[in-house]
Amino acid sequence: MKELLNDLIPSCRPPFARLGLAAAVVAGGLLGTVASGAAQSAAPEEKDLTVYSELSFQDPVQLITAQKKGFFEKFGLNVTVKYYQSGSDVPPGMIGGSIVLAQGGFANPLVVADQGMAVKVFAKNADWARSTAIIVQPQFANAKPADLAGKTLVAPDIPVLRMFWINWCKRNGINPSSIKWLNAAPSDSLAAFLSKRADILLMWAPAINKAVEAGGVKWQDGKNSFRPGDQGPAPVYYNWGVTFAPVAWYDKHPHTVEAFVSGLYMAQAYMKCHADEVVQIVAKEAKLDPKLGKTLMDQNDYGVDMDAQFTKAAQGASDFYSSVGMLKKPHDVSKMIDASIVEKVSKTVKIPPEWMTCS
């Protein structure tokens, strides 16, 4: 199970060592305009808060931005981030009580719930669907899906990618088993594609970027088809980064949760007209080339809100995971998701108008 969970959540992070996040920097000038806009009703139950996340351009973009720009402090929080190496670190830590607040792929809270611990998802971080894609060798650029029969696809054989592949095959009217699946680790999958030992690569960023740079052709990402003759919206894959906590802790710390979401909400608003600065902030923290960071950031859709469409898609993902045996039983995700905190802070947190008007 641990090996499976290691790959459940596609990640664009390199193999970082665990890093401690530096103390937040309180910026002057523009930040001063938001001090009076922190309209929180009560002080947090806990001022010092530790959140677990991965170090990448997926989950923690708002988190790192909020900390570095001092947004959490405006709501009475001193936030410390501890970076994990893989998503498999989170469920046992949360179940064991050492983790009370985490960010990670939606599969993580599902696994926690599947182990019998009630969990609450109260903010979305990003939609990752566009950062996972099917890349084909250049000779198949103008081929049709049926032309792939008998060819070889390389990818880690994990539930999230199986979901992508099955949905894509269903949409295009082909039998998934007509194409050989070569199971390989992420780095080995890319190597197999680059060496022409595989005709198709199903992978996430930055491997898909490297494959395209080497001449591969993007046919499909999680949301859109790029295949000649079939360009346009074509959703086949769902995966998100979310913020979640055990219900037992969540229910006892409503003001802490509200303060934390308020900081994330401010960071999300700040990103609208300061995307280049945010790239620099996160790239510095992650020790990545900002150029690569911008590419990775452009492949995700960031947002903290959770609407009915998200809940419906999340239910579909949960049902798929239970159907393939990743989860022991089906789960009603509507009981796990609480969108009320984001809805509240969207009405109470004052965002400077200049943040929303990009010059």
VMD Tcl script that draws the C-alpha trace (Angstrom):
set ca {
  {0.00 0.00 0.00}
  {2.80 2.44 0.83}
  {4.38 1.92 -2.58}
  {1.02 2.63 -4.20}
  {0.49 5.80 -2.19}
  {3.98 7.04 -3.06}
  {2.73 7.58 -6.60}
  {-0.93 8.38 -5.99}
  {-0.44 12.09 -6.34}
  {1.52 13.17 -9.41}
  {4.12 15.69 -8.37}
  {6.33 18.08 -10.27}
  {8.80 18.32 -7.43}
  {12.38 17.11 -7.81}
  {13.81 14.77 -5.11}
  {14.21 17.46 -2.46}
  {15.43 16.77 1.02}
  {13.03 17.89 3.71}
  {13.37 21.62 4.11}
  {12.31 23.95 6.88}
  {10.49 27.05 5.69}
  {12.09 30.34 6.68}
  {10.15 32.76 8.84}
  {7.60 34.82 6.96}
  {8.71 38.20 5.68}
  {6.35 41.02 6.53}
  {6.27 43.28 3.50}
  {5.65 47.01 3.74}
  {3.88 49.34 1.37}
  {1.13 47.40 -0.35}
  {0.77 44.95 2.50}
  {0.00 47.82 4.82}
  {-3.25 48.38 2.97}
  {-4.64 45.01 4.07}
  {-4.01 45.30 7.79}
  {-7.33 47.01 8.42}
  {-9.05 44.64 6.02}
  {-8.62 41.54 8.18}
  {-12.22 41.19 9.26}
  {-12.01 37.99 11.24}
  {-14.64 37.59 13.96}
  {-12.46 36.02 16.66}
  {-8.87 35.21 17.45}
  {-7.55 31.79 16.38}
  {-7.74 29.07 19.03}
  {-4.12 28.25 18.16}
  {-1.69 30.96 17.09}
  {1.13 28.57 16.17}
  {0.06 26.27 13.36}
  {2.01 23.55 11.54}
  {0.88 22.46 8.09}
  {2.33 19.60 6.06}
  {2.73 19.99 2.31}
  {4.94 19.02 -0.59}
  {7.49 21.46 -1.99}
  {6.39 22.04 -5.57}
  {4.39 24.25 -7.90}
  {1.27 22.19 -7.22}
  {-0.10 22.32 -3.68}
  {1.74 25.01 -1.74}
  {1.79 27.99 -4.11}
  {-0.76 29.97 -2.09}
  {0.71 28.61 1.15}
  {4.27 29.76 0.40}
  {3.05 33.08 -0.99}
  {0.89 33.76 2.08}
  {3.77 33.02 4.39}
  {6.41 34.98 2.54}
  {4.12 38.00 2.09}
  {2.99 37.95 5.74}
  {-0.69 37.29 5.01}
  {-1.15 34.69 7.78}
  {0.22 37.10 10.36}
  {-2.52 39.55 9.47}
  {-5.00 37.01 10.81}
  {-3.09 36.18 13.98}
  {-1.30 33.04 12.81}
  {2.31 31.95 12.96}
  {2.43 29.22 10.31}
  {5.23 26.66 10.04}
  {5.42 24.40 7.00}
  {6.92 20.92 7.11}
  {7.57 19.37 3.71}
  {6.96 15.69 3.13}
  {8.69 13.52 0.54}
  {5.57 11.74 -0.69}
  {1.82 11.66 -0.17}
  {2.16 8.34 1.62}
  {3.59 10.23 4.63}
  {0.31 12.02 5.30}
  {-2.40 9.40 6.00}
  {-0.45 7.49 8.68}
  {0.71 10.76 10.25}
  {-2.83 12.12 10.38}
  {-4.28 8.88 11.68}
  {-1.51 8.66 14.29}
  {-2.13 12.23 15.44}
  {1.17 13.85 14.46}
  {-0.44 15.76 11.55}
  {-3.54 17.89 12.08}
  {-3.42 20.04 8.94}
  {-2.13 19.07 5.52}
  {-2.18 19.83 1.84}
  {-2.00 17.09 -0.79}
  {-3.81 15.29 -3.55}
  {-7.50 14.52 -3.01}
  {-6.63 10.83 -2.69}
  {-4.96 11.57 0.66}
  {-8.09 12.55 2.62}
  {-9.92 9.67 0.92}
  {-7.32 7.22 2.22}
  {-7.56 8.76 5.72}
  {-11.35 8.39 5.65}
  {-11.02 4.85 4.33}
  {-8.99 3.99 7.44}
  {-11.90 5.07 9.64}
  {-10.92 8.65 10.55}
  {-13.43 11.38 9.73}
  {-11.72 14.09 7.69}
  {-12.75 17.48 6.33}
  {-11.61 19.05 3.06}
  {-12.10 22.80 3.39}
  {-10.13 24.42 0.57}
  {-8.95 23.50 -2.91}
  {-5.41 24.51 -3.83}
  {-5.22 23.70 -7.52}
  {-6.71 21.68 -10.33}
  {-3.90 19.50 -11.72}
  {-5.70 18.08 -14.75}
  {-3.75 20.06 -17.36}
  {-0.37 19.02 -15.97}
  {-0.90 15.35 -16.90}
  {-0.95 14.41 -20.58}
  {-0.65 11.81 -23.32}
  {2.42 12.38 -25.51}
  {2.97 10.35 -28.68}
  {6.03 9.83 -30.84}
  {6.21 12.29 -33.76}
  {5.29 9.65 -36.37}
  {1.87 9.38 -34.72}
  {1.19 13.12 -34.74}
  {-1.59 12.84 -37.32}
  {-2.70 9.29 -36.48}
  {-6.07 8.26 -35.08}
  {-6.53 6.55 -31.71}
  {-7.36 3.26 -33.43}
  {-3.93 3.37 -35.09}
  {-2.34 2.82 -31.68}
  {-3.55 -0.78 -31.45}
  {-0.60 -3.03 -30.73}
  {1.61 -0.11 -29.69}
  {3.23 0.40 -26.28}
  {2.27 2.97 -23.66}
  {4.67 3.63 -20.79}
  {3.54 5.02 -17.43}
  {3.46 4.13 -13.74}
  {0.53 1.75 -13.30}
  {-1.27 3.71 -10.61}
  {-4.98 4.52 -10.13}
  {-4.87 8.19 -11.14}
  {-3.25 7.36 -14.48}
  {-5.48 4.34 -15.02}
  {-8.44 6.72 -14.62}
  {-7.00 9.02 -17.30}
  {-6.32 6.15 -19.71}
  {-9.67 4.37 -19.30}
  {-11.61 7.62 -19.74}
  {-9.56 8.62 -22.78}
  {-10.03 5.21 -24.43}
  {-13.77 5.32 -23.73}
  {-14.06 8.78 -25.26}
  {-12.20 7.65 -28.38}
  {-13.94 4.30 -28.75}
  {-10.95 2.02 -28.35}
  {-10.26 -0.95 -26.09}
  {-7.68 -0.03 -23.42}
  {-6.23 -3.54 -23.58}
  {-5.46 -3.17 -27.31}
  {-2.42 -1.13 -26.28}
  {0.33 -2.64 -24.16}
  {0.94 -0.85 -20.84}
  {4.60 -0.87 -19.84}
  {4.68 -0.23 -16.10}
  {7.68 1.89 -15.07}
  {8.67 4.48 -12.50}
  {8.29 8.13 -13.59}
  {11.95 8.67 -14.53}
  {12.13 5.29 -16.27}
  {8.91 6.03 -18.15}
  {10.39 9.21 -19.59}
  {13.62 7.40 -20.47}
  {11.69 4.66 -22.27}
  {9.80 7.21 -24.34}
  {12.89 9.24 -25.19}
  {14.74 6.10 -26.28}
  {11.79 5.10 -28.53}
  {11.11 1.93 -26.54}
  {7.57 3.21 -26.05}
  {5.20 4.84 -28.52}
  {3.07 6.69 -25.99}
  {3.88 8.42 -22.71}
  {1.22 9.08 -20.07}
  {2.80 11.26 -17.41}
  {2.71 14.52 -15.50}
  {4.91 17.62 -15.58}
  {7.81 18.17 -15.95}
  {8.27 14.83 -17.74}
  {5.68 15.76 -20.38}
  {7.52 19.03 -21.03}
  {10.78 17.18 -21.57}
  {9.07 14.70 -23.88}
  {7.66 17.50 -26.03}
  {11.02 19.28 -26.10}
  {12.51 16.06 -27.49}
  {9.99 15.96 -30.34}
  {7.00 14.25 -28.75}
  {3.52 15.48 -29.66}
  {0.89 16.28 -27.03}
  {-2.37 14.58 -27.92}
  {-4.38 15.12 -24.77}
  {-4.17 16.60 -21.30}
  {-6.72 16.07 -18.56}
  {-9.06 18.72 -19.93}
  {-8.39 19.19 -23.64}
  {-7.68 17.27 -26.82}
  {-4.93 18.60 -29.10}
  {-5.03 15.80 -31.66}
  {-5.42 17.05 -35.24}
  {-9.07 16.85 -36.17}
  {-10.19 16.64 -32.55}
  {-9.06 19.84 -30.87}
  {-11.13 21.25 -28.05}
  {-12.46 20.59 -24.54}
  {-12.33 16.88 -23.69}
  {-12.22 16.24 -19.93}
  {-10.90 12.75 -19.15}
  {-9.00 13.21 -15.90}
  {-9.59 14.74 -12.48}
  {-7.03 15.44 -9.79}
  {-6.69 18.28 -7.33}
  {-4.59 19.50 -4.48}
  {-6.67 20.21 -1.37}
  {-6.31 21.36 2.23}
  {-7.71 18.99 4.84}
  {-7.77 18.11 8.54}
  {-9.26 15.51 10.90}
  {-12.81 16.41 11.85}
  {-11.96 16.15 15.55}
  {-9.38 18.95 15.20}
  {-11.36 20.91 12.62}
  {-14.48 21.19 14.78}
  {-12.48 22.43 17.79}
  {-10.58 25.13 15.86}
  {-13.07 27.01 13.68}
  {-11.33 30.38 14.04}
  {-7.90 28.89 13.35}
  {-9.28 27.29 10.19}
  {-10.89 30.56 9.14}
  {-7.66 32.48 9.71}
  {-5.67 29.94 7.70}
  {-8.12 30.00 4.79}
  {-8.13 33.80 4.93}
  {-4.37 33.80 4.36}
  {-4.71 31.38 1.44}
  {-7.52 33.47 0.00}
  {-5.40 36.61 0.09}
  {-2.53 34.79 -1.59}
  {-4.88 33.56 -4.32}
  {-6.05 37.12 -4.95}
  {-2.47 38.42 -4.94}
  {-1.53 35.90 -7.64}
  {-3.94 37.49 -10.13}
  {-1.72 40.46 -10.95}
  {1.55 39.31 -9.40}
  {2.06 35.91 -11.03}
  {5.67 36.62 -11.99}
  {6.52 37.61 -8.42}
  {4.80 34.48 -7.09}
  {6.86 32.35 -9.49}
  {10.03 33.90 -8.08}
  {8.88 33.37 -4.48}
  {8.01 29.70 -4.93}
  {10.98 28.94 -7.20}
  {13.36 30.35 -4.60}
  {11.77 28.25 -1.86}
  {11.78 25.12 -4.02}
  {15.26 25.81 -5.42}
  {13.97 25.58 -8.98}
  {14.81 27.56 -12.10}
  {12.12 30.28 -12.27}
  {11.71 29.61 -16.00}
  {10.77 26.01 -15.25}
  {8.65 27.20 -12.36}
  {6.63 29.46 -14.64}
  {6.09 26.60 -17.08}
  {4.88 24.34 -14.27}
  {2.68 27.04 -12.79}
  {1.07 27.70 -16.18}
  {0.01 24.04 -16.33}
  {-2.08 24.17 -13.16}
  {-5.30 26.03 -12.42}
  {-5.10 27.58 -8.96}
  {-8.11 28.44 -6.83}
  {-9.34 27.84 -3.28}
  {-13.07 27.68 -3.98}
  {-15.00 24.41 -4.22}
  {-18.23 24.46 -6.22}
  {-20.83 21.80 -6.99}
  {-18.96 20.76 -10.13}
  {-15.85 20.05 -8.07}
  {-17.86 17.94 -5.61}
  {-19.41 15.96 -8.45}
  {-16.06 15.31 -10.12}
  {-14.48 14.42 -6.76}
  {-17.23 11.88 -6.18}
  {-16.43 10.33 -9.55}
  {-12.75 10.07 -8.65}
  {-13.61 8.49 -5.30}
  {-15.89 5.95 -6.96}
  {-13.14 5.02 -9.43}
  {-10.58 4.54 -6.65}
  {-12.92 2.21 -4.78}
  {-13.71 0.29 -8.00}
  {-10.02 -0.52 -8.55}
  {-9.41 -1.51 -4.94}
  {-7.41 1.51 -3.78}
  {-10.18 2.21 -1.27}
  {-11.89 -0.48 0.75}
  {-15.33 1.04 0.29}
  {-17.16 3.88 -1.51}
  {-17.30 7.26 0.20}
  {-19.79 10.11 0.07}
  {-17.42 13.01 -0.59}
  {-20.16 15.60 -0.01}
  {-19.85 14.76 3.69}
  {-16.09 15.37 3.55}
  {-16.16 18.70 1.72}
  {-16.95 21.94 3.56}
  {-17.02 24.92 1.20}
  {-18.53 27.27 3.79}
  {-15.21 28.63 5.10}
  {-14.03 29.79 1.69}
  {-17.47 31.24 1.02}
  {-17.31 33.17 4.29}
  {-13.82 34.60 3.85}
  {-14.64 35.62 0.28}
  {-17.17 38.01 1.81}
  {-15.21 39.17 4.85}
  {-11.59 39.47 3.69}
  {-10.96 42.80 2.02}
  {-8.77 42.62 -1.08}
  {-7.08 45.85 -2.23}
  {-8.67 46.88 -5.56}
  {-5.23 47.33 -7.14}
  {-4.59 43.60 -6.69}
  {-7.46 42.82 -9.05}
  {-6.69 45.30 -11.84}
  {-3.61 44.28 -13.73}
  {-1.91 47.11 -15.58}
}
mol new
graphics top color blue
foreach p $ca { graphics top sphere $p radius 0.5 }
foreach p [lrange $ca 0 end-1] q [lrange $ca 1 end] { graphics top cylinder $p $q radius 0.2 }
display resetview
